C-alpha cells in the first residue's frame, strides 16, 4: 500500500470506509482491495488514478456490494438511487416523531388540541419526501463536483434545497392554517397512538430488516 501515491491511497481509504459502513466483513474488504491494487499500481505508472480506472469510491463500493459478504444477514443494502424505500423511511420517521409529539400533547392538553388532523399528518409525510430530495440533491452535487461535470455543484444544490424548504414551510404555515378545522379535525388519542405504532414499526422494519435508512441518516462519503 505504501507504493500508492497520495490520491490513490486516499481512494483506497474511502473505499474501505464505505464498505465498512455497509457492514462488509474485514476479510472481504481486504480481498477486494488486494484484487484491485495491482491494477491501480499499473495505472499509476501510466499516470492514471484509481478514480479513472474504477470510478469514485462510492461508485466502486456500489458495484461491489452485491458480491461482498456482510456482517449481518444476507440482505444486500439498496443503493441510494433506489428512491422509493428511502422516501418511505423518511416519511415514517417524520410521521412517528410528529404523531408521538401529538399524542403527548393530547395527554397533557386533552380536547384543547385542534387542527392536527389527517391533512396535517399528510403534510408531515410530504416532509419526508422533501428531506429525501434534499439529501439526494446534496449527494448528487458532491458526486458532480468530484467528476467535474457541473460548475458550482454545491451552490446549485443549496439553491434547490432552499426552494424545497421554502415550499414545504409555505405549505405548513400558509396553506394549512386556511384549511377549515371541520375537515382537518384532530384524530382521537387512541387513533394517533395506533398511527404512531404503525409508522414506528414500518420505520424499524426498513432500518433493521431491509437496511434502508431514512434521509436523516444519509451520509456524504
Kinemage of the C-alpha trace (Angstrom):
@kinemage 1
@onewidth
@group {chain A} dominant
@subgroup {mainchain}
@vectorlist {calphas} color= white
{ca unk a 1} P 0.000 0.000 0.000
{ca unk a 2} L 2.962 2.286 0.606
{ca unk a 3} L 3.682 2.158 -3.154
{ca unk a 4} L 0.460 4.005 -3.917
{ca unk a 5} L 0.566 7.759 -4.358
{ca unk a 6} L -1.409 10.064 -2.068
{ca unk a 7} L -4.524 10.276 -4.252
{ca unk a 8} L -4.743 6.527 -4.760
{ca unk a 9} L -4.122 5.918 -1.058
{ca unk a 10} L -6.992 8.282 -0.253
{ca unk a 11} L -9.217 6.464 -2.775
{ca unk a 12} L -8.458 3.107 -1.135
{ca unk a 13} L -9.104 4.564 2.325
{ca unk a 14} L -12.533 5.871 1.245
{ca unk a 15} L -13.433 2.552 -0.363
{ca unk a 16} L -12.545 0.720 2.853
{ca unk a 17} L -14.613 3.192 4.875
{ca unk a 18} L -17.612 2.913 2.539
{ca unk a 19} L -17.558 -0.876 2.511
{ca unk a 20} L -17.239 -0.998 6.289
{ca unk a 21} L -20.220 1.337 6.660
{ca unk a 22} L -22.304 -1.256 4.764
{ca unk a 23} L -21.223 -3.998 7.213
{ca unk a 24} L -18.894 -5.734 4.770
{ca unk a 25} L -16.538 -8.038 6.680
{ca unk a 26} L -12.916 -7.021 7.185
{ca unk a 27} L -11.748 -10.138 5.320
{ca unk a 28} L -13.909 -9.296 2.324
{ca unk a 29} L -12.686 -5.684 2.307
{ca unk a 30} L -9.057 -6.844 2.301
{ca unk a 31} L -9.801 -9.253 -0.546
{ca unk a 32} L -11.435 -6.512 -2.618
{ca unk a 33} L -8.520 -4.119 -2.083
{ca unk a 34} L -5.939 -6.843 -2.820
{ca unk a 35} L -7.788 -7.651 -6.036
{ca unk a 36} L -7.616 -4.119 -7.447
{ca unk a 37} L -4.255 -2.983 -6.037
{ca unk a 38} L -2.121 -4.465 -8.856
{ca unk a 39} L -4.257 -2.723 -11.470
{ca unk a 40} L -4.091 0.546 -9.526
{ca unk a 41} L -0.290 0.271 -9.448
{ca unk a 42} L -0.163 -0.399 -13.187
{ca unk a 43} L -2.389 2.581 -13.853
{ca unk a 44} L -0.278 4.714 -11.580
{ca unk a 45} L 2.755 4.006 -13.789
{ca unk a 46} L 0.751 5.252 -16.764
{ca unk a 47} L -0.349 8.335 -14.841
{ca unk a 48} L -3.919 7.086 -14.332
{ca unk a 49} L -5.598 7.343 -10.937
{ca unk a 50} L -7.810 4.716 -9.325
{ca unk a 51} L -10.800 7.041 -9.736
{ca unk a 52} L -10.310 6.919 -13.514
{ca unk a 53} L -9.944 3.148 -13.553
{ca unk a 54} L -12.786 2.249 -11.202
{ca unk a 55} L -14.857 5.417 -10.708
{ca unk a 56} L -15.404 7.266 -7.450
{ca unk a 57} L -15.186 5.357 -4.148
{ca unk a 58} L -18.998 5.453 -3.912
{ca unk a 59} L -19.443 4.042 -7.431
{ca unk a 60} L -16.880 1.304 -6.833
{ca unk a 61} L -18.461 0.424 -3.487
{ca unk a 62} L -21.912 0.108 -5.039
{ca unk a 63} L -20.509 -2.219 -7.694
{ca unk a 64} L -19.001 -4.493 -5.044
{ca unk a 65} L -21.861 -4.540 -2.523
{ca unk a 66} L -23.793 -7.281 -4.308
{ca unk a 67} L -20.832 -9.675 -4.060
{ca unk a 68} L -19.225 -8.868 -0.722
{ca unk a 69} L -20.277 -10.842 2.387
{ca unk a 70} L -21.724 -8.729 5.190
{ca unk a 71} L -21.542 -8.979 8.959
{ca unk a 72} L -25.328 -9.128 9.431
{ca unk a 73} L -27.642 -11.272 7.300
{ca unk a 74} L -27.601 -11.865 3.568
{ca unk a 75} L -29.664 -8.864 2.543
{ca unk a 76} L -27.900 -6.607 0.051
{ca unk a 77} L -28.351 -2.952 1.068
{ca unk a 78} L -30.180 -0.927 -1.539
{ca unk a 79} L -28.144 1.803 -3.163
{ca unk a 80} L -29.278 5.355 -2.563
{ca unk a 81} L -30.531 5.797 -6.129
{ca unk a 82} L -33.414 3.364 -5.439
{ca unk a 83} L -35.598 6.161 -4.170
{ca unk a 84} L -38.913 4.711 -3.027
{ca unk a 85} L -37.674 2.816 0.088
{ca unk a 86} L -35.706 5.843 1.270
{ca unk a 87} L -38.643 8.199 0.766
{ca unk a 88} L -40.840 5.823 2.769
{ca unk a 89} L -38.245 5.534 5.537
{ca unk a 90} L -38.061 9.323 5.784
{ca unk a 91} L -41.856 9.597 5.758
{ca unk a 92} L -42.276 7.016 8.509
{ca unk a 93} L -39.591 8.676 10.624
{ca unk a 94} L -41.270 12.091 10.421
{ca unk a 95} L -44.770 10.669 10.989
{ca unk a 96} L -43.536 8.698 14.008
{ca unk a 97} L -41.912 11.768 15.526
{ca unk a 98} L -44.879 14.055 14.827
{ca unk a 99} L -47.577 11.625 15.966
{ca unk a 100} L -45.683 10.794 19.156
{ca unk a 101} L -45.400 14.517 19.966
{ca unk a 102} L -49.108 14.969 19.174
{ca unk a 103} L -50.085 12.052 21.411
{ca unk a 104} L -48.039 13.566 24.249
{ca unk a 105} L -49.727 16.932 23.638
{ca unk a 106} L -53.144 15.304 23.804
{ca unk a 107} L -52.186 13.569 27.040
{ca unk a 108} L -51.480 16.885 28.762
{ca unk a 109} L -53.949 19.220 26.989
{ca unk a 110} L -56.776 16.849 26.167
{ca unk a 111} L -59.508 18.334 23.981
{ca unk a 112} L -57.723 21.672 23.589
{ca unk a 113} L -55.578 20.235 20.779
{ca unk a 114} L -57.223 21.240 17.489
{ca unk a 115} L -56.302 21.393 13.815
{ca unk a 116} L -53.929 18.418 13.766
{ca unk a 117} L -55.946 16.055 11.598
{ca unk a 118} L -55.209 13.811 8.608
{ca unk a 119} L -54.242 16.735 6.358
{ca unk a 120} L -51.578 17.819 8.840
{ca unk a 121} L -50.250 14.261 9.023
{ca unk a 122} L -50.100 14.208 5.223
{ca unk a 123} L -48.146 17.469 5.278
{ca unk a 124} L -45.650 15.922 7.657
{ca unk a 125} L -45.330 12.898 5.363
{ca unk a 126} L -44.599 15.203 2.441
{ca unk a 127} L -41.762 16.468 4.589
{ca unk a 128} L -40.171 13.032 4.340
{ca unk a 129} L -40.048 13.308 0.569
{ca unk a 130} L -38.665 16.844 0.873
{ca unk a 131} L -35.910 15.750 3.254
{ca unk a 132} L -35.017 12.825 0.995
{ca unk a 133} L -34.859 15.092 -2.019
{ca unk a 134} L -32.607 17.480 -0.111
{ca unk a 135} L -30.216 14.645 0.743
{ca unk a 136} L -30.273 13.315 -2.805
{ca unk a 137} L -29.577 16.751 -4.275
{ca unk a 138} L -26.613 17.263 -1.946
{ca unk a 139} L -25.112 13.823 -2.599
{ca unk a 140} L -25.543 14.275 -6.358
{ca unk a 141} L -23.833 17.655 -6.110
{ca unk a 142} L -20.860 16.151 -4.297
{ca unk a 143} L -20.509 13.445 -6.953
{ca unk a 144} L -20.792 16.007 -9.772
{ca unk a 145} L -18.093 18.043 -8.060
{ca unk a 146} L -15.775 15.029 -7.972
{ca unk a 147} L -16.331 14.316 -11.655
{ca unk a 148} L -16.097 17.956 -12.669
{ca unk a 149} L -19.269 17.636 -14.776
{ca unk a 150} L -21.055 20.621 -13.243
{ca unk a 151} L -19.790 24.077 -12.319
{ca unk a 152} L -20.505 25.211 -8.748
{ca unk a 153} L -22.407 21.977 -7.886
{ca unk a 154} L -22.735 22.705 -4.167
{ca unk a 155} L -24.024 26.228 -4.772
{ca unk a 156} L -26.670 24.949 -7.180
{ca unk a 157} L -27.608 22.181 -4.740
{ca unk a 158} L -28.048 24.683 -1.915
{ca unk a 159} L -30.324 26.748 -4.177
{ca unk a 160} L -32.531 23.725 -4.902
{ca unk a 161} L -32.608 22.757 -1.235
{ca unk a 162} L -33.621 26.324 -0.270
{ca unk a 163} L -36.536 26.205 -2.732
{ca unk a 164} L -37.694 22.841 -1.369
{ca unk a 165} L -37.580 24.041 2.233
{ca unk a 166} L -39.405 27.291 1.389
{ca unk a 167} L -42.133 25.369 -0.462
{ca unk a 168} L -42.640 22.965 2.448
{ca unk a 169} L -42.664 25.736 5.067
{ca unk a 170} L -45.100 27.765 2.953
{ca unk a 171} L -47.445 24.802 2.758
{ca unk a 172} L -47.353 24.238 6.516
{ca unk a 173} L -47.644 27.859 7.637
{ca unk a 174} L -49.729 29.378 4.815
{ca unk a 175} L -51.890 26.637 3.323
{ca unk a 176} L -52.641 24.545 6.428
{ca unk a 177} L -53.941 27.454 8.554
{ca unk a 178} L -56.619 28.366 5.979
{ca unk a 179} L -57.986 24.819 5.821
{ca unk a 180} L -61.269 24.692 7.804
{ca unk a 181} L -60.896 22.836 11.102
{ca unk a 182} L -64.065 20.918 10.256
{ca unk a 183} L -62.239 18.949 7.543
{ca unk a 184} L -58.979 18.653 9.459
{ca unk a 185} L -60.202 17.574 12.864
{ca unk a 186} L -57.710 16.153 15.317
{ca unk a 187} L -57.995 12.386 15.465
{ca unk a 188} L -58.814 10.642 18.769
{ca unk a 189} L -55.890 9.918 21.059
{ca unk a 190} L -56.064 6.146 20.571
{ca unk a 191} L -56.036 6.562 16.759
{ca unk a 192} L -52.943 8.756 16.972
{ca unk a 193} L -51.236 6.139 19.164
{ca unk a 194} L -52.065 3.401 16.641
{ca unk a 195} L -50.721 5.521 13.747
{ca unk a 196} L -47.558 6.201 15.765
{ca unk a 197} L -47.068 2.480 16.413
{ca unk a 198} L -47.626 1.537 12.762
{ca unk a 199} L -45.267 4.242 11.459
{ca unk a 200} L -42.616 3.335 14.037
{ca unk a 201} L -42.924 -0.355 13.178
{ca unk a 202} L -42.552 0.339 9.460
{ca unk a 203} L -39.570 2.606 10.107
{ca unk a 204} L -37.823 -0.011 12.276
{ca unk a 205} L -38.594 -2.734 9.716
{ca unk a 206} L -36.964 -0.742 6.915
{ca unk a 207} L -33.970 0.199 9.070
{ca unk a 208} L -33.280 -3.127 10.803
{ca unk a 209} L -34.560 -5.738 8.357
{ca unk a 210} L -34.105 -4.076 4.975
{ca unk a 211} L -31.129 -1.904 5.997
{ca unk a 212} L -32.811 1.138 4.424
{ca unk a 213} L -32.064 4.287 6.402
{ca unk a 214} L -34.094 7.472 6.377
{ca unk a 215} L -32.599 10.546 4.734
{ca unk a 216} L -31.654 11.829 8.189
{ca unk a 217} L -29.076 9.034 8.264
{ca unk a 218} L -27.698 9.696 4.777
{ca unk a 219} L -24.006 10.467 4.730
{ca unk a 220} L -21.942 12.067 2.007
{ca unk a 221} L -18.830 9.979 1.575
